[in-house]
């Protein structure tokens, strides 16, 4: 794996099926689950090409007991290091975790895990869309499904085969949205439209 190949994967859209949501503050918060972020790091970087290190784990105050349950809070800082071609790339993220349980030990464990996972996801997020970066854009422009290479190849061929501007427009509109909006397909349609207009003017 090299950075050129990894960058292609990191700039692809975030598939909506990998986005979860939960209620928070009277609204809905969307996020990528921790296990999926780890799976994506293994897929994109390679199992032996990245590492996670918890560099700070700090308890915030003392456990508080409310209605028979203990509330524990932790702050974590996690460092992600990726070794591909060239020098290692290091990113860090901070995360917060809260544990609530009748057993104070379980509350600590829950808060620790949540803080570490949150920090890891924030560090990985800086690498690109598959780790949830796309969710920070309110327009959600990079949340969707990328066209497959085969779909793009077929669409480009269809654009090139159009014999009139009207036929080209109709063919482009008939494509699935995620295919028609692919930059390579739009470029092929634009080139073909220019040629058709030039040929018509020259006739």
TAGIWO-V585100 format. One record per backbone hydrogen bond with DSSP energy under -0.5 kcal/mol. CO is the residue of the C=O (numbers start at 0). NH is the residue of the N-H. Records with the same first field share a line. If there is no record, write none. Layout:
CO: NH ; NH
//
This chain:
1: 5
2: 6
3: 7
4: 8
5: 9
6: 10
8: 11
9: 128
12: 14
13: 143
14: 17
15: 18
17: 19
19: 30
21: 28
23: 26
26: 23
28: 21
30: 19
32: 36
33: 37
34: 38
35: 39
36: 40
37: 41
38: 42
39: 43
40: 44 ; 45
41: 45
45: 48
48: 82
50: 80
52: 54 ; 78
55: 76
57: 74
58: 60
63: 65 ; 70
65: 68
68: 65
69: 71 ; 100
70: 63
71: 98
72: 59
73: 96
74: 57
75: 94
76: 54 ; 55
77: 92
78: 52
79: 90
80: 50
81: 83 ; 88
88: 81
90: 79
92: 77
94: 75
96: 73
98: 71
100: 69
101: 103
102: 106
103: 107
104: 108
105: 109
106: 110
107: 111
108: 112
109: 113
110: 114
111: 115
112: 116
113: 117
114: 118
115: 119
116: 120
117: 121
118: 122
119: 123
120: 124
121: 125
122: 125
123: 126 ; 127
124: 127
127: 130 ; 132
128: 131
131: 134
132: 135
133: 136
135: 137
136: 139
139: 142
141: 13 ; 143
147: 151
148: 152
149: 153
150: 154
151: 155
152: 156
153: 157
154: 158
155: 159
156: 160
157: 161
158: 161
163: 167
164: 168
165: 169
166: 170
167: 171
168: 172
169: 173
170: 174
171: 174
175: 178 ; 179
176: 180
177: 146
178: 181
181: 185
182: 186
183: 187
184: 188
185: 189
186: 190
187: 191
188: 192
189: 193
190: 194
191: 195
192: 196
193: 197
194: 198
195: 199
196: 200
197: 201
198: 202
//
